[in-house]
Amino acid sequence: MYFLPGLHVTDSGQVLVCGYLTHTVVQVDRDGRQILAEVVTENNGVILPLSVYYSKHTRSIIVGMRNNTDITVFKEQ
């Protein structure tokens, strides 16, 4: 089974992508060719991320993962 990466474009135009096999959520450039930053990683508890969303209201990143029935919320620092 193949998994397409979860993707979210914030209101400010930042592109967030789930790295399913790398256990990361990264920010990429608008063309999707270059990783600009690792946003959250396995060290933060991310395992097999499937979906990502940034809430400007709570200033947090919400990540859904394959092996977890819960969502994980990371507050912006």
PDB file of N, H, CA, C and O in Angstrom:
ATOM      1  N   MET A   1       0.840  -1.169   0.000  1.00  0.00           N
ATOM      2  CA  MET A   1       0.000   0.000   0.000  1.00  0.00           C
ATOM      3  C   MET A   1       0.892   1.242   0.000  1.00  0.00           C
ATOM      4  O   MET A   1       1.885   1.299   0.725  1.00  0.00           O
ATOM      5  N   TYR A   2       0.537   2.224  -0.808  1.00  0.00           N
ATOM      6  H   TYR A   2      -0.270   2.178  -1.397  1.00  0.00           H
ATOM      7  CA  TYR A   2       1.290   3.467  -0.889  1.00  0.00           C
ATOM      8  C   TYR A   2       0.548   4.562  -0.132  1.00  0.00           C
ATOM      9  O   TYR A   2      -0.682   4.612  -0.134  1.00  0.00           O
ATOM     10  N   PHE A   3       1.314   5.439   0.515  1.00  0.00           N
ATOM     11  H   PHE A   3       2.313   5.398   0.517  1.00  0.00           H
ATOM     12  CA  PHE A   3       0.732   6.557   1.238  1.00  0.00           C
ATOM     13  C   PHE A   3       1.214   7.851   0.603  1.00  0.00           C
ATOM     14  O   PHE A   3       2.417   8.070   0.464  1.00  0.00           O
ATOM     15  N   LEU A   4       0.288   8.697   0.223  1.00  0.00           N
ATOM     16  H   LEU A   4      -0.690   8.519   0.336  1.00  0.00           H
ATOM     17  CA  LEU A   4       0.646  10.019  -0.260  1.00  0.00           C
ATOM     18  C   LEU A   4       0.862  10.907   0.950  1.00  0.00           C
ATOM     19  O   LEU A   4       0.150  10.774   1.946  1.00  0.00           O
ATOM     20  N   PRO A   5       1.829  11.810   0.885  1.00  0.00           N
ATOM     21  CA  PRO A   5       2.115  12.628   2.063  1.00  0.00           C
ATOM     22  C   PRO A   5       0.991  13.610   2.364  1.00  0.00           C
ATOM     23  O   PRO A   5       0.376  14.181   1.463  1.00  0.00           O
ATOM     24  N   GLY A   6       0.742  13.792   3.669  1.00  0.00           N
ATOM     25  H   GLY A   6       1.242  13.328   4.400  1.00  0.00           H
ATOM     26  CA  GLY A   6      -0.176  14.836   4.086  1.00  0.00           C
ATOM     27  C   GLY A   6       0.453  16.181   3.765  1.00  0.00           C
ATOM     28  O   GLY A   6       1.667  16.347   3.884  1.00  0.00           O
ATOM     29  N   LEU A   7      -0.358  17.127   3.363  1.00  0.00           N
ATOM     30  H   LEU A   7      -1.344  16.992   3.267  1.00  0.00           H
ATOM     31  CA  LEU A   7       0.142  18.418   2.908  1.00  0.00           C
ATOM     32  C   LEU A   7      -0.796  19.504   3.401  1.00  0.00           C
ATOM     33  O   LEU A   7      -2.015  19.332   3.400  1.00  0.00           O
ATOM     34  N   HIS A   8      -0.223  20.627   3.823  1.00  0.00           N
ATOM     35  H   HIS A   8       0.767  20.767   3.823  1.00  0.00           H
ATOM     36  CA  HIS A   8      -1.045  21.771   4.221  1.00  0.00           C
ATOM     37  C   HIS A   8      -0.323  23.044   3.816  1.00  0.00           C
ATOM     38  O   HIS A   8       0.878  23.185   4.044  1.00  0.00           O
ATOM     39  N   VAL A   9      -1.059  23.974   3.212  1.00  0.00           N
ATOM     40  H   VAL A   9      -2.035  23.860   3.027  1.00  0.00           H
ATOM     41  CA  VAL A   9      -0.525  25.296   2.891  1.00  0.00           C
ATOM     42  C   VAL A   9      -1.177  26.279   3.851  1.00  0.00           C
ATOM     43  O   VAL A   9      -2.400  26.420   3.875  1.00  0.00           O
ATOM     44  N   THR A  10      -0.352  26.957   4.643  1.00  0.00           N
ATOM     45  H   THR A  10       0.641  26.842   4.624  1.00  0.00           H
ATOM     46  CA  THR A  10      -0.876  27.897   5.631  1.00  0.00           C
ATOM     47  C   THR A  10      -1.383  29.160   4.942  1.00  0.00           C
ATOM     48  O   THR A  10      -1.124  29.385   3.759  1.00  0.00           O
ATOM     49  N   ASP A  11      -2.102  29.973   5.694  1.00  0.00           N
ATOM     50  H   ASP A  11      -2.312  29.790   6.655  1.00  0.00           H
ATOM     51  CA  ASP A  11      -2.607  31.238   5.148  1.00  0.00           C
ATOM     52  C   ASP A  11      -1.482  32.141   4.667  1.00  0.00           C
ATOM     53  O   ASP A  11      -1.672  32.942   3.752  1.00  0.00           O
ATOM     54  N   SER A  12      -0.303  32.014   5.286  1.00  0.00           N
ATOM     55  H   SER A  12      -0.148  31.364   6.029  1.00  0.00           H
ATOM     56  CA  SER A  12       0.832  32.849   4.880  1.00  0.00           C
ATOM     57  C   SER A  12       1.641  32.223   3.743  1.00  0.00           C
ATOM     58  O   SER A  12       2.653  32.782   3.321  1.00  0.00           O
ATOM     59  N   GLY A  13       1.194  31.056   3.243  1.00  0.00           N
ATOM     60  H   GLY A  13       0.372  30.602   3.586  1.00  0.00           H
ATOM     61  CA  GLY A  13       1.847  30.435   2.093  1.00  0.00           C
ATOM     62  C   GLY A  13       2.916  29.412   2.423  1.00  0.00           C
ATOM     63  O   GLY A  13       3.553  28.882   1.513  1.00  0.00           O
ATOM     64  N   GLN A  14       3.132  29.117   3.702  1.00  0.00           N
ATOM     65  H   GLN A  14       2.615  29.548   4.441  1.00  0.00           H
ATOM     66  CA  GLN A  14       4.101  28.084   4.061  1.00  0.00           C
ATOM     67  C   GLN A  14       3.533  26.720   3.698  1.00  0.00           C
ATOM     68  O   GLN A  14       2.352  26.452   3.917  1.00  0.00           O
ATOM     69  N   VAL A  15       4.383  25.858   3.141  1.00  0.00           N
ATOM     70  H   VAL A  15       5.342  26.076   2.963  1.00  0.00           H
ATOM     71  CA  VAL A  15       3.959  24.527   2.723  1.00  0.00           C
ATOM     72  C   VAL A  15       4.523  23.506   3.709  1.00  0.00           C
ATOM     73  O   VAL A  15       5.739  23.375   3.850  1.00  0.00           O
ATOM     74  N   LEU A  16       3.626  22.782   4.393  1.00  0.00           N
ATOM     75  H   LEU A  16       2.638  22.888   4.279  1.00  0.00           H
ATOM     76  CA  LEU A  16       4.011  21.752   5.356  1.00  0.00           C
ATOM     77  C   LEU A  16       3.706  20.389   4.750  1.00  0.00           C
ATOM     78  O   LEU A  16       2.628  20.181   4.193  1.00  0.00           O
ATOM     79  N   VAL A  17       4.659  19.455   4.857  1.00  0.00           N
ATOM     80  H   VAL A  17       5.535  19.624   5.309  1.00  0.00           H
ATOM     81  CA  VAL A  17       4.515  18.134   4.258  1.00  0.00           C
ATOM     82  C   VAL A  17       4.899  17.074   5.277  1.00  0.00           C
ATOM     83  O   VAL A  17       5.892  17.219   5.989  1.00  0.00           O
ATOM     84  N   CYS A  18       4.107  16.001   5.346  1.00  0.00           N
ATOM     85  H   CYS A  18       3.300  15.883   4.767  1.00  0.00           H
ATOM     86  CA  CYS A  18       4.428  14.865   6.206  1.00  0.00           C
ATOM     87  C   CYS A  18       5.491  14.004   5.532  1.00  0.00           C
ATOM     88  O   CYS A  18       5.369  13.646   4.360  1.00  0.00           O
ATOM     89  N   GLY A  19       6.526  13.681   6.287  1.00  0.00           N
ATOM     90  H   GLY A  19       6.625  13.972   7.239  1.00  0.00           H
ATOM     91  CA  GLY A  19       7.534  12.726   5.841  1.00  0.00           C
ATOM     92  C   GLY A  19       7.216  11.386   6.481  1.00  0.00           C
ATOM     93  O   GLY A  19       7.705  11.078   7.568  1.00  0.00           O
ATOM     94  N   TYR A  20       6.399  10.593   5.809  1.00  0.00           N
ATOM     95  H   TYR A  20       6.001  10.843   4.926  1.00  0.00           H
ATOM     96  CA  TYR A  20       5.867   9.359   6.390  1.00  0.00           C
ATOM     97  C   TYR A  20       6.976   8.432   6.876  1.00  0.00           C
ATOM     98  O   TYR A  20       6.962   8.009   8.032  1.00  0.00           O
ATOM     99  N   LEU A  21       7.923   8.114   6.022  1.00  0.00           N
ATOM    100  H   LEU A  21       7.934   8.457   5.083  1.00  0.00           H
ATOM    101  CA  LEU A  21       8.974   7.162   6.392  1.00  0.00           C
ATOM    102  C   LEU A  21      10.111   7.792   7.186  1.00  0.00           C
ATOM    103  O   LEU A  21      10.883   7.081   7.830  1.00  0.00           O
ATOM    104  N   THR A  22      10.221   9.119   7.148  1.00  0.00           N
ATOM    105  H   THR A  22       9.594   9.697   6.626  1.00  0.00           H
ATOM    106  CA  THR A  22      11.271   9.798   7.918  1.00  0.00           C
ATOM    107  C   THR A  22      10.767  10.278   9.274  1.00  0.00           C
ATOM    108  O   THR A  22      11.538  10.816  10.069  1.00  0.00           O
ATOM    109  N   HIS A  23       9.468  10.086   9.543  1.00  0.00           N
ATOM    110  H   HIS A  23       8.842   9.649   8.897  1.00  0.00           H
ATOM    111  CA  HIS A  23       8.859  10.456  10.831  1.00  0.00           C
ATOM    112  C   HIS A  23       9.050  11.940  11.128  1.00  0.00           C
ATOM    113  O   HIS A  23       9.424  12.321  12.237  1.00  0.00           O
ATOM    114  N   THR A  24       8.788  12.767  10.122  1.00  0.00           N
ATOM    115  H   THR A  24       8.484  12.457   9.221  1.00  0.00           H
ATOM    116  CA  THR A  24       8.954  14.214  10.276  1.00  0.00           C
ATOM    117  C   THR A  24       7.795  14.957   9.620  1.00  0.00           C
ATOM    118  O   THR A  24       7.066  14.405   8.796  1.00  0.00           O
ATOM    119  N   VAL A  25       7.644  16.209  10.002  1.00  0.00           N
ATOM    120  H   VAL A  25       8.236  16.657  10.672  1.00  0.00           H
ATOM    121  CA  VAL A  25       6.852  17.174   9.246  1.00  0.00           C
ATOM    122  C   VAL A  25       7.830  18.271   8.876  1.00  0.00           C
ATOM    123  O   VAL A  25       8.491  18.844   9.742  1.00  0.00           O
ATOM    124  N   VAL A  26       7.919  18.562   7.587  1.00  0.00           N
ATOM    125  H   VAL A  26       7.382  18.097   6.884  1.00  0.00           H
ATOM    126  CA  VAL A  26       8.887  19.545   7.110  1.00  0.00           C
ATOM    127  C   VAL A  26       8.175  20.695   6.414  1.00  0.00           C
ATOM    128  O   VAL A  26       7.044  20.564   5.946  1.00  0.00           O
ATOM    129  N   GLN A  27       8.870  21.823   6.361  1.00  0.00           N
ATOM    130  H   GLN A  27       9.789  21.930   6.742  1.00  0.00           H
ATOM    131  CA  GLN A  27       8.423  22.955   5.557  1.00  0.00           C
ATOM    132  C   GLN A  27       9.253  22.932   4.287  1.00  0.00           C
ATOM    133  O   GLN A  27      10.479  22.842   4.344  1.00  0.00           O
ATOM    134  N   VAL A  28       8.589  23.014   3.138  1.00  0.00           N
ATOM    135  H   VAL A  28       7.592  23.086   3.092  1.00  0.00           H
ATOM    136  CA  VAL A  28       9.291  23.009   1.857  1.00  0.00           C
ATOM    137  C   VAL A  28       9.019  24.310   1.117  1.00  0.00           C
ATOM    138  O   VAL A  28       8.099  25.055   1.454  1.00  0.00           O
ATOM    139  N   ASP A  29       9.844  24.571   0.093  1.00  0.00           N
ATOM    140  H   ASP A  29      10.592  23.966  -0.181  1.00  0.00           H
ATOM    141  CA  ASP A  29       9.599  25.759  -0.715  1.00  0.00           C
ATOM    142  C   ASP A  29       8.331  25.561  -1.543  1.00  0.00           C
ATOM    143  O   ASP A  29       7.784  24.460  -1.599  1.00  0.00           O
ATOM    144  N   ARG A  30       7.879  26.610  -2.172  1.00  0.00           N
ATOM    145  H   ARG A  30       8.324  27.505  -2.127  1.00  0.00           H
ATOM    146  CA  ARG A  30       6.602  26.562  -2.903  1.00  0.00           C
ATOM    147  C   ARG A  30       6.597  25.542  -4.035  1.00  0.00           C
ATOM    148  O   ARG A  30       5.536  25.053  -4.421  1.00  0.00           O
ATOM    149  N   ASP A  31       7.772  25.216  -4.570  1.00  0.00           N
ATOM    150  H   ASP A  31       8.634  25.613  -4.256  1.00  0.00           H
ATOM    151  CA  ASP A  31       7.863  24.218  -5.637  1.00  0.00           C
ATOM    152  C   ASP A  31       7.962  22.803  -5.085  1.00  0.00           C
ATOM    153  O   ASP A  31       7.853  21.836  -5.839  1.00  0.00           O
ATOM    154  N   GLY A  32       8.168  22.670  -3.774  1.00  0.00           N
ATOM    155  H   GLY A  32       8.257  23.455  -3.161  1.00  0.00           H
ATOM    156  CA  GLY A  32       8.293  21.361  -3.156  1.00  0.00           C
ATOM    157  C   GLY A  32       9.615  20.679  -3.426  1.00  0.00           C
ATOM    158  O   GLY A  32       9.736  19.469  -3.234  1.00  0.00           O
ATOM    159  N   ARG A  33      10.603  21.424  -3.863  1.00  0.00           N
ATOM    160  H   ARG A  33      10.505  22.407  -4.019  1.00  0.00           H
ATOM    161  CA  ARG A  33      11.888  20.838  -4.239  1.00  0.00           C
ATOM    162  C   ARG A  33      12.941  20.907  -3.137  1.00  0.00           C
ATOM    163  O   ARG A  33      13.885  20.117  -3.129  1.00  0.00           O
ATOM    164  N   GLN A  34      12.784  21.845  -2.212  1.00  0.00           N
ATOM    165  H   GLN A  34      12.017  22.487  -2.219  1.00  0.00           H
ATOM    166  CA  GLN A  34      13.812  22.041  -1.190  1.00  0.00           C
ATOM    167  C   GLN A  34      13.176  22.080   0.194  1.00  0.00           C
ATOM    168  O   GLN A  34      12.176  22.765   0.416  1.00  0.00           O
ATOM    169  N   ILE A  35      13.773  21.334   1.121  1.00  0.00           N
ATOM    170  H   ILE A  35      14.585  20.778   0.941  1.00  0.00           H
ATOM    171  CA  ILE A  35      13.320  21.377   2.514  1.00  0.00           C
ATOM    172  C   ILE A  35      13.900  22.620   3.165  1.00  0.00           C
ATOM    173  O   ILE A  35      15.115  22.822   3.165  1.00  0.00           O
ATOM    174  N   LEU A  36      13.028  23.451   3.718  1.00  0.00           N
ATOM    175  H   LEU A  36      12.042  23.287   3.717  1.00  0.00           H
ATOM    176  CA  LEU A  36      13.466  24.677   4.382  1.00  0.00           C
ATOM    177  C   LEU A  36      13.705  24.456   5.871  1.00  0.00           C
ATOM    178  O   LEU A  36      14.591  25.075   6.460  1.00  0.00           O
ATOM    179  N   ALA A  37      12.906  23.563   6.486  1.00  0.00           N
ATOM    180  H   ALA A  37      12.186  23.060   6.008  1.00  0.00           H
ATOM    181  CA  ALA A  37      13.054  23.319   7.923  1.00  0.00           C
ATOM    182  C   ALA A  37      12.333  22.037   8.311  1.00  0.00           C
ATOM    183  O   ALA A  37      11.314  21.677   7.720  1.00  0.00           O
ATOM    184  N   GLU A  38      12.877  21.357   9.312  1.00  0.00           N
ATOM    185  H   GLU A  38      13.704  21.650   9.792  1.00  0.00           H
ATOM    186  CA  GLU A  38      12.145  20.272   9.962  1.00  0.00           C
ATOM    187  C   GLU A  38      11.310  20.917  11.052  1.00  0.00           C
ATOM    188  O   GLU A  38      11.851  21.567  11.947  1.00  0.00           O
ATOM    189  N   VAL A  39      10.008  20.745  10.985  1.00  0.00           N
ATOM    190  H   VAL A  39       9.569  20.217  10.258  1.00  0.00           H
ATOM    191  CA  VAL A  39       9.108  21.409  11.918  1.00  0.00           C
ATOM    192  C   VAL A  39       8.932  20.576  13.184  1.00  0.00           C
ATOM    193  O   VAL A  39       9.104  21.085  14.291  1.00  0.00           O
ATOM    194  N   VAL A  40       8.589  19.300  13.026  1.00  0.00           N
ATOM    195  H   VAL A  40       8.449  18.886  12.127  1.00  0.00           H
ATOM    196  CA  VAL A  40       8.546  18.349  14.138  1.00  0.00           C
ATOM    197  C   VAL A  40       9.138  17.034  13.643  1.00  0.00           C
ATOM    198  O   VAL A  40       9.066  16.714  12.457  1.00  0.00           O
ATOM    199  N   THR A  41       9.728  16.273  14.575  1.00  0.00           N
ATOM    200  H   THR A  41       9.787  16.533  15.539  1.00  0.00           H
ATOM    201  CA  THR A  41      10.448  15.059  14.207  1.00  0.00           C
ATOM    202  C   THR A  41      10.068  13.899  15.124  1.00  0.00           C
ATOM    203  O   THR A  41       9.226  14.032  16.012  1.00  0.00           O
ATOM    204  N   GLU A  42      10.702  12.779  14.886  1.00  0.00           N
ATOM    205  H   GLU A  42      11.386  12.671  14.164  1.00  0.00           H
ATOM    206  CA  GLU A  42      10.500  11.601  15.729  1.00  0.00           C
ATOM    207  C   GLU A  42      10.851  11.911  17.187  1.00  0.00           C
ATOM    208  O   GLU A  42      10.245  11.354  18.103  1.00  0.00           O
ATOM    209  N   ASN A  43      11.823  12.793  17.402  1.00  0.00           N
ATOM    210  H   ASN A  43      12.315  13.245  16.658  1.00  0.00           H
ATOM    211  CA  ASN A  43      12.186  13.201  18.768  1.00  0.00           C
ATOM    212  C   ASN A  43      11.028  13.889  19.486  1.00  0.00           C
ATOM    213  O   ASN A  43      10.972  13.899  20.716  1.00  0.00           O
ATOM    214  N   ASN A  44      10.100  14.467  18.711  1.00  0.00           N
ATOM    215  H   ASN A  44      10.145  14.459  17.712  1.00  0.00           H
ATOM    216  CA  ASN A  44       8.911  15.106  19.287  1.00  0.00           C
ATOM    217  C   ASN A  44       7.743  14.139  19.417  1.00  0.00           C
ATOM    218  O   ASN A  44       6.662  14.524  19.864  1.00  0.00           O
ATOM    219  N   GLY A  45       7.957  12.875  19.027  1.00  0.00           N
ATOM    220  H   GLY A  45       8.835  12.563  18.664  1.00  0.00           H
ATOM    221  CA  GLY A  45       6.901  11.877  19.124  1.00  0.00           C
ATOM    222  C   GLY A  45       6.159  11.607  17.831  1.00  0.00           C
ATOM    223  O   GLY A  45       5.125  10.939  17.841  1.00  0.00           O
ATOM    224  N   VAL A  46       6.667  12.115  16.715  1.00  0.00           N
ATOM    225  H   VAL A  46       7.506  12.658  16.706  1.00  0.00           H
ATOM    226  CA  VAL A  46       6.019  11.898  15.423  1.00  0.00           C
ATOM    227  C   VAL A  46       6.474  10.553  14.850  1.00  0.00           C
ATOM    228  O   VAL A  46       7.662  10.337  14.616  1.00  0.00           O
ATOM    229  N   ILE A  47       5.512   9.657  14.628  1.00  0.00           N
ATOM    230  H   ILE A  47       4.546   9.833  14.818  1.00  0.00           H
ATOM    231  CA  ILE A  47       5.784   8.347  14.032  1.00  0.00           C
ATOM    232  C   ILE A  47       4.771   8.131  12.905  1.00  0.00           C
ATOM    233  O   ILE A  47       3.563   8.126  13.144  1.00  0.00           O
ATOM    234  N   LEU A  48       5.260   7.956  11.698  1.00  0.00           N
ATOM    235  H   LEU A  48       6.241   7.959  11.505  1.00  0.00           H
ATOM    236  CA  LEU A  48       4.424   7.706  10.516  1.00  0.00           C
ATOM    237  C   LEU A  48       3.305   8.745  10.355  1.00  0.00           C
ATOM    238  O   LEU A  48       2.128   8.386  10.363  1.00  0.00           O
ATOM    239  N   PRO A  49       3.663  10.032  10.208  1.00  0.00           N
ATOM    240  CA  PRO A  49       2.631  11.064  10.061  1.00  0.00           C
ATOM    241  C   PRO A  49       1.894  10.948   8.731  1.00  0.00           C
ATOM    242  O   PRO A  49       2.503  10.729   7.684  1.00  0.00           O
ATOM    243  N   LEU A  50       0.576  11.100   8.792  1.00  0.00           N
ATOM    244  H   LEU A  50       0.081  11.278   9.642  1.00  0.00           H
ATOM    245  CA  LEU A  50      -0.258  11.028   7.587  1.00  0.00           C
ATOM    246  C   LEU A  50      -0.933  12.349   7.242  1.00  0.00           C
ATOM    247  O   LEU A  50      -1.216  12.616   6.074  1.00  0.00           O
ATOM    248  N   SER A  51      -1.193  13.179   8.254  1.00  0.00           N
ATOM    249  H   SER A  51      -0.963  12.962   9.203  1.00  0.00           H
ATOM    250  CA  SER A  51      -1.890  14.437   7.989  1.00  0.00           C
ATOM    251  C   SER A  51      -1.312  15.540   8.862  1.00  0.00           C
ATOM    252  O   SER A  51      -0.827  15.296   9.967  1.00  0.00           O
ATOM    253  N   VAL A  52      -1.376  16.765   8.335  1.00  0.00           N
ATOM    254  H   VAL A  52      -1.769  16.962   7.437  1.00  0.00           H
ATOM    255  CA  VAL A  52      -0.852  17.914   9.068  1.00  0.00           C
ATOM    256  C   VAL A  52      -1.750  19.116   8.795  1.00  0.00           C
ATOM    257  O   VAL A  52      -2.274  19.288   7.695  1.00  0.00           O
ATOM    258  N   TYR A  53      -1.912  19.945   9.828  1.00  0.00           N
ATOM    259  H   TYR A  53      -1.486  19.806  10.722  1.00  0.00           H
ATOM    260  CA  TYR A  53      -2.704  21.166   9.707  1.00  0.00           C
ATOM    261  C   TYR A  53      -2.114  22.203  10.649  1.00  0.00           C
ATOM    262  O   TYR A  53      -1.756  21.878  11.781  1.00  0.00           O
ATOM    263  N   TYR A  54      -2.008  23.450  10.194  1.00  0.00           N
ATOM    264  H   TYR A  54      -2.299  23.714   9.275  1.00  0.00           H
ATOM    265  CA  TYR A  54      -1.566  24.535  11.063  1.00  0.00           C
ATOM    266  C   TYR A  54      -2.762  25.419  11.384  1.00  0.00           C
ATOM    267  O   TYR A  54      -3.436  25.919  10.483  1.00  0.00           O
ATOM    268  N   SER A  55      -3.022  25.609  12.680  1.00  0.00           N
ATOM    269  H   SER A  55      -2.475  25.203  13.412  1.00  0.00           H
ATOM    270  CA  SER A  55      -4.107  26.485  13.121  1.00  0.00           C
ATOM    271  C   SER A  55      -3.526  27.829  13.532  1.00  0.00           C
ATOM    272  O   SER A  55      -2.762  27.920  14.492  1.00  0.00           O
ATOM    273  N   LYS A  56      -3.891  28.863  12.803  1.00  0.00           N
ATOM    274  H   LYS A  56      -4.512  28.790  12.022  1.00  0.00           H
ATOM    275  CA  LYS A  56      -3.403  30.197  13.164  1.00  0.00           C
ATOM    276  C   LYS A  56      -4.097  30.706  14.425  1.00  0.00           C
ATOM    277  O   LYS A  56      -3.566  31.576  15.115  1.00  0.00           O
ATOM    278  N   HIS A  57      -5.268  30.175  14.728  1.00  0.00           N
ATOM    279  H   HIS A  57      -5.699  29.468  14.167  1.00  0.00           H
ATOM    280  CA  HIS A  57      -6.015  30.622  15.908  1.00  0.00           C
ATOM    281  C   HIS A  57      -5.365  30.140  17.205  1.00  0.00           C
ATOM    282  O   HIS A  57      -5.313  30.873  18.192  1.00  0.00           O
ATOM    283  N   THR A  58      -4.870  28.900  17.190  1.00  0.00           N
ATOM    284  H   THR A  58      -4.913  28.305  16.388  1.00  0.00           H
ATOM    285  CA  THR A  58      -4.225  28.362  18.391  1.00  0.00           C
ATOM    286  C   THR A  58      -2.706  28.363  18.265  1.00  0.00           C
ATOM    287  O   THR A  58      -1.996  28.005  19.205  1.00  0.00           O
ATOM    288  N   ARG A  59      -2.211  28.771  17.088  1.00  0.00           N
ATOM    289  H   ARG A  59      -2.788  29.062  16.325  1.00  0.00           H
ATOM    290  CA  ARG A  59      -0.777  28.788  16.790  1.00  0.00           C
ATOM    291  C   ARG A  59      -0.154  27.426  17.092  1.00  0.00           C
ATOM    292  O   ARG A  59       0.832  27.313  17.821  1.00  0.00           O
ATOM    293  N   SER A  60      -0.766  26.401  16.504  1.00  0.00           N
ATOM    294  H   SER A  60      -1.567  26.493  15.912  1.00  0.00           H
ATOM    295  CA  SER A  60      -0.288  25.041  16.745  1.00  0.00           C
ATOM    296  C   SER A  60      -0.353  24.214  15.464  1.00  0.00           C
ATOM    297  O   SER A  60      -1.126  24.500  14.550  1.00  0.00           O
ATOM    298  N   ILE A  61       0.484  23.182  15.432  1.00  0.00           N
ATOM    299  H   ILE A  61       1.112  22.950  16.175  1.00  0.00           H
ATOM    300  CA  ILE A  61       0.504  22.227  14.330  1.00  0.00           C
ATOM    301  C   ILE A  61      -0.175  20.961  14.828  1.00  0.00           C
ATOM    302  O   ILE A  61       0.167  20.438  15.889  1.00  0.00           O
ATOM    303  N   ILE A  62      -1.125  20.481  14.066  1.00  0.00           N
ATOM    304  H   ILE A  62      -1.402  20.906  13.205  1.00  0.00           H
ATOM    305  CA  ILE A  62      -1.891  19.291  14.435  1.00  0.00           C
ATOM    306  C   ILE A  62      -1.488  18.177  13.474  1.00  0.00           C
ATOM    307  O   ILE A  62      -1.572  18.336  12.256  1.00  0.00           O
ATOM    308  N   VAL A  63      -1.045  17.039  14.034  1.00  0.00           N
ATOM    309  H   VAL A  63      -0.976  16.909  15.024  1.00  0.00           H
ATOM    310  CA  VAL A  63      -0.530  15.940  13.217  1.00  0.00           C
ATOM    311  C   VAL A  63      -1.314  14.666  13.513  1.00  0.00           C
ATOM    312  O   VAL A  63      -1.489  14.291  14.673  1.00  0.00           O
ATOM    313  N   GLY A  64      -1.780  14.010  12.463  1.00  0.00           N
ATOM    314  H   GLY A  64      -1.638  14.315  11.522  1.00  0.00           H
ATOM    315  CA  GLY A  64      -2.401  12.694  12.580  1.00  0.00           C
ATOM    316  C   GLY A  64      -1.402  11.640  12.144  1.00  0.00           C
ATOM    317  O   GLY A  64      -0.726  11.802  11.128  1.00  0.00           O
ATOM    318  N   MET A  65      -1.305  10.555  12.910  1.00  0.00           N
ATOM    319  H   MET A  65      -1.854  10.423  13.735  1.00  0.00           H
ATOM    320  CA  MET A  65      -0.312   9.515  12.619  1.00  0.00           C
ATOM    321  C   MET A  65      -0.979   8.165  12.405  1.00  0.00           C
ATOM    322  O   MET A  65      -2.049   7.897  12.952  1.00  0.00           O
ATOM    323  N   ARG A  66      -0.347   7.324  11.611  1.00  0.00           N
ATOM    324  H   ARG A  66       0.522   7.541  11.167  1.00  0.00           H
ATOM    325  CA  ARG A  66      -0.932   6.050  11.207  1.00  0.00           C
ATOM    326  C   ARG A  66      -1.172   5.111  12.380  1.00  0.00           C
ATOM    327  O   ARG A  66      -2.250   4.524  12.479  1.00  0.00           O
ATOM    328  N   ASN A  67      -0.217   4.955  13.252  1.00  0.00           N
ATOM    329  H   ASN A  67       0.659   5.432  13.171  1.00  0.00           H
ATOM    330  CA  ASN A  67      -0.322   3.969  14.327  1.00  0.00           C
ATOM    331  C   ASN A  67      -0.873   4.550  15.618  1.00  0.00           C
ATOM    332  O   ASN A  67      -0.639   4.003  16.696  1.00  0.00           O
ATOM    333  N   ASN A  68      -1.599   5.648  15.517  1.00  0.00           N
ATOM    334  H   ASN A  68      -1.789   6.093  14.642  1.00  0.00           H
ATOM    335  CA  ASN A  68      -2.110   6.319  16.702  1.00  0.00           C
ATOM    336  C   ASN A  68      -3.533   6.776  16.401  1.00  0.00           C
ATOM    337  O   ASN A  68      -3.773   7.424  15.381  1.00  0.00           O
ATOM    338  N   THR A  69      -4.460   6.451  17.263  1.00  0.00           N
ATOM    339  H   THR A  69      -4.265   5.925  18.091  1.00  0.00           H
ATOM    340  CA  THR A  69      -5.849   6.853  17.030  1.00  0.00           C
ATOM    341  C   THR A  69      -6.110   8.284  17.477  1.00  0.00           C
ATOM    342  O   THR A  69      -7.193   8.820  17.236  1.00  0.00           O
ATOM    343  N   ASP A  70      -5.135   8.907  18.122  1.00  0.00           N
ATOM    344  H   ASP A  70      -4.256   8.473  18.317  1.00  0.00           H
ATOM    345  CA  ASP A  70      -5.262  10.294  18.559  1.00  0.00           C
ATOM    346  C   ASP A  70      -4.550  11.207  17.575  1.00  0.00           C
ATOM    347  O   ASP A  70      -3.767  10.756  16.739  1.00  0.00           O
ATOM    348  N   ILE A  71      -4.834  12.492  17.686  1.00  0.00           N
ATOM    349  H   ILE A  71      -5.470  12.859  18.365  1.00  0.00           H
ATOM    350  CA  ILE A  71      -4.028  13.482  16.982  1.00  0.00           C
ATOM    351  C   ILE A  71      -3.080  14.097  17.998  1.00  0.00           C
ATOM    352  O   ILE A  71      -3.364  14.103  19.196  1.00  0.00           O
ATOM    353  N   THR A  72      -1.969  14.608  17.527  1.00  0.00           N
ATOM    354  H   THR A  72      -1.738  14.603  16.554  1.00  0.00           H
ATOM    355  CA  THR A  72      -0.994  15.236  18.406  1.00  0.00           C
ATOM    356  C   THR A  72      -0.908  16.707  18.046  1.00  0.00           C
ATOM    357  O   THR A  72      -0.821  17.065  16.872  1.00  0.00           O
ATOM    358  N   VAL A  73      -0.932  17.555  19.060  1.00  0.00           N
ATOM    359  H   VAL A  73      -1.003  17.264  20.015  1.00  0.00           H
ATOM    360  CA  VAL A  73      -0.900  19.000  18.859  1.00  0.00           C
ATOM    361  C   VAL A  73       0.428  19.535  19.370  1.00  0.00           C
ATOM    362  O   VAL A  73       0.820  19.273  20.508  1.00  0.00           O
ATOM    363  N   PHE A  74       1.114  20.284  18.520  1.00  0.00           N
ATOM    364  H   PHE A  74       0.796  20.496  17.596  1.00  0.00           H
ATOM    365  CA  PHE A  74       2.384  20.907  18.880  1.00  0.00           C
ATOM    366  C   PHE A  74       2.183  22.410  18.872  1.00  0.00           C
ATOM    367  O   PHE A  74       1.853  22.990  17.837  1.00  0.00           O
ATOM    368  N   LYS A  75       2.381  23.046  20.022  1.00  0.00           N
ATOM    369  H   LYS A  75       2.649  22.575  20.863  1.00  0.00           H
ATOM    370  CA  LYS A  75       2.241  24.500  20.130  1.00  0.00           C
ATOM    371  C   LYS A  75       3.447  25.188  19.511  1.00  0.00           C
ATOM    372  O   LYS A  75       4.583  24.735  19.659  1.00  0.00           O
ATOM    373  N   GLU A  76       3.184  26.286  18.817  1.00  0.00           N
ATOM    374  H   GLU A  76       2.262  26.654  18.697  1.00  0.00           H
ATOM    375  CA  GLU A  76       4.253  27.083  18.225  1.00  0.00           C
ATOM    376  C   GLU A  76       5.081  27.711  19.335  1.00  0.00           C
ATOM    377  O   GLU A  76       4.543  28.200  20.328  1.00  0.00           O
ATOM    378  N   GLN A  77       6.390  27.691  19.154  1.00  0.00           N
ATOM    379  H   GLN A  77       6.827  27.293  18.348  1.00  0.00           H
ATOM    380  CA  GLN A  77       7.271  28.281  20.176  1.00  0.00           C
ATOM    381  C   GLN A  77       7.903  29.540  19.673  1.00  0.00           C
ATOM    382  O   GLN A  77       8.674  30.174  20.394  1.00  0.00           O
TER     383      GLN A  77
END
